[in-house]
Amino acid sequence: MVFLVDFGSIFLTTCRDVIPIVILIVGFQVLVLREPIPHLRRLVVGGVFVVIGLALFLAGLEKALFPLGQIMATQLSDPDFIYEAGAVVTKADWKEYGWIYLFAAMIGFATTIAEPSLIAVAFKANEASAGTLSQWGLRITVAIGVAFGISLGCFRIISGTPLYIYVLVGYLIVIVQTLFAPKNIIPLAYDSGGVTTSTVTVPLVAALGLGLASTVPGRNPALDGFGLIAFASLFPIISVMGYAQLMEWSVKRKKRIQKLEKTHAL
């Protein structure tokens, strides 16, 4: 009964949030384009499904995903688990938190693979490239970037190093890669960084950062608990452009070897 009341509140809030979008689209269709709305019945039914789905998803975030990420981070970074039971720890030793780095990498990889927005972008990229760009290849490459980024972000929280250092170095790498990466992959790489921070990844990653910062000795959740999502956005750009550069180098190397073989054969 309590769940139904909570869900009803979330559903009404979702309806309120969706109404401006509906007004905008209908207003442009009727007042600017001056055309009737095509497939009105199907759009209405689909819109109802979207609102119900969003409400269910938000309820799931509140009841499961946020608590799950925070509980796992809290348990894995509990001083009684990391150090000896009852030990008084005033400063965290980053070398003792191996399980956290592993968990962060795995949760980053798994949530990115399941990310609906990344699936949509990978599908469109495969379609636009006439099948030359593999959907799974892109998804796995992006997921590896997110996994590394979140794991590095957890290291930042535990070690207490400033966020701006990682961001500056990361974007310097992106700028250098942009100068040398294949031109047709650069826009997709930048988009891949954005789509990773969506419906599945953000709730778990945000909860992971807050849970970790609230448990690690000497860390402040308000100052150190945020920033993981920045890592999840940045490192997929690096991984996608790096993968493209590696493939380009591999193709050139094969062509060079084939050319040398032909020369020797003559």
N, C-alpha and C positions, 0 to 999 in steps of 0.2 A: 504493500500500500504506500509506504514511504517512497519507494522507487517511482511509482506512478505519479505521485505528487511532484517529485523532483523532475521527472521526465516532462511532465506537463509544463512546468516552469521553463525548462530548457527549450521545449518546442515553441512556446509563445515568444521567447527571446529570439529564437531562430527566425520565426515568421517576421518579427519586427525588423531584423537585420536584412532579410531578403527583400522586403517590400520596396526599398529605394531602388534596388536593381531592376525589379519588375516595372516600376514606374518609369525609369529611365529608358528601358528597351521599348516598352509599349509607346511611350511618348515620342521617341524618335521614329518608330514605325508608322504611327498614325499622323503625327503633326509635321514631321520633316519629310519623310519619304512618301507620305500620303498613300500608303498601300495597306490593304487588309492583312492581318496577321496570318501567315500560311500555317496550315495544319494546327489550327487553334486547339482542337480537342487533344491532340497528341502532346502539344506543348504544355497544356494544363495538367494532364496526367503526369508527364515527366517532371514538371515543376513540383507537384505534390510529393513525388518520390524523392526528389532532391532535398526538399525541406525535411521530410521524415528521416532520410538518411543522415543529413547533417545533425539533426537533433540526436539521433541514436549514437552517432560518432562522438559528439560532444559529451553525451552521458557516459560513453565508454572511456573517454579520456579522464573524466572526473573520477569514475569508479575504479578504473583498472590501470590505465597506462601511466598516469602521473604517479599514483602510489607505488606501482611496480618499479619504475625507474628509481624512485627515491629510496625505497626499501632496499633494493639490491645494492645501490651505492653506499647506503648507510651500513649495511651488514659487511660488505667487502672492505670498507675502510674503517671499521670499528677497531680502535686501538687494542681491544682484547683479542681480536682476530689477527691483526698485523703483528703486534708485539706480544709480550707475555701478559697473561690475565692479571689485571690489577696494576699494571705498570703505569707510572705517571709520565706522560709524554708532553713536553712543552713545545717541541719543534719536530715537524714531520721529516722523516728520512725518505726521500723519493725512491731510493733503491728497494725499499721494503714493500712497495705497492704494485708488484708485478701482476697480481690478479686483477687489479683495477684496470691496468693498461690493456690486458687481454680481454676483459669483459667489455671495455669501451670499444675496442676494435671490432669485436664480434657483434655487438649491438648496433654499431654504426654500419657494418656491412649488411647485416640482416634487414635492418629497417630500410636501407637504401634500395636493396633488391626488391622489397615489397612496396616501394614508394609509387603510388599511382601516377603522379605527375611525371616521374622519370620514365615510367613505362610508356606514357603517352608521347613524350619527346623522342624516345628511342624508336617507337613505331613510326612516327612522322619522319625521323631522320633516315630510317631504313627505306621508307616509301620514296622520299625525295632523292635518295642516292641510287634508286633502282636496284636495291638489294645489296649494293657493294658494302654498305655499312651495317654490320651485324647488330641486331637489337641486343642480344645477350653480351656481345663484346663490349658495347657501350655501357650497358648496365653494370657489368662486372668491373670495368675500368673505373667508373664513377664510384662504385661501392668501395673499391680499394682505397680511393682517395679520401672518401668520408671516414673509413675505418682508421686510416693513418692520422687524419686530422683530429678526430675525436680523442684518439689515444694520446696524441701530442697535447691536446687541450687539457686532458686530465693531468698530464705531467705538469703543465703550467700551473694548474690549481694547486697541486700538491707541493710543488717547489716554490710557489709564491712569486714567480718571475712576472714582470710586467707584460700585459697583453700586447701593448703597442709594438714591442720588439718582434714578436712573431708575425704580426700583421704586416709590418714594414718589410721584413725579410721575405715573407710570402708573396707580397705583391711586387716586390722587386724581381723575384723569380718569374712571376707571371709576365711582367713587362719584357724581360729578356726572352722568355719563351715565345711571346707574341711576335717578336722581331724575326724569329727563326722557324717557327712552326709552319706547317702547310697552311696556306691562306684559307682553304676551304673548310678547315676544321676549327678555326679560331672562334667564329660566332657560336658554333655548337658547344665548344668548351665553356664559353662564358655562360651560356644558357644552362649547361649541366650543373654549374655551381649554384644556380638559383633554384632549380627544381628539386634539389636534394633536401632543401629546408622547407618541407611541406607537411602534410597531414599526419604522416606516420613518424617521421624522424624527429620533428621539433618537440613533441610532447615528451618522448623518452629521453632525448638528449638534454632538454632543459631540466627535467626532473633529476637526471643523473648528475648534472653540474651542481644543482642546489643541494642534493643529498650529500655529495662528496664534500662540498665546501662547509657544510654544517657539521661534518664529522671529523675532518682532518684538523688536528691541533693547530691553532694559530691562524685559521682561515675565517674570513667573514663572508657569509652567503651573499650579502648585498654587493660586495666588492668582487669576490672571487667566484661566485656561483654562476655568473653569466659569462658569455664569451665562447662557449663551446659551439654555438650555432655559426659563429663567424668562421671557425675552423672547418665546420662541415660545408660551408659555402666556398671557401678558398681552395682547399686542397683537391677537390674534384677538377677544378680548372687546370691545376698543375698536372694531375694524373692523365687527363684526356689529351692535353697538348703533348705531354711526355710520351704517351703511347703513340700518338700520331708521328712524332719525331722519330721514335724508335722504328716504327714500321717504314717510314720514308728512308731512313738510313739502311734498313735491312734490304729494301728493294734496290736501292742504289748499289749496295754491296754485291747483291746477286747479279745485277747487270754487269758490274765491273768484272766479276769472276767469269761470267759467261763470255765477255769480250776477250779476256785474257786467254781463256781456253780455245776460243776460235783463232786467236792470233798464233798460239803455239801449234795448233793443228795445221795451220798453213805453213 
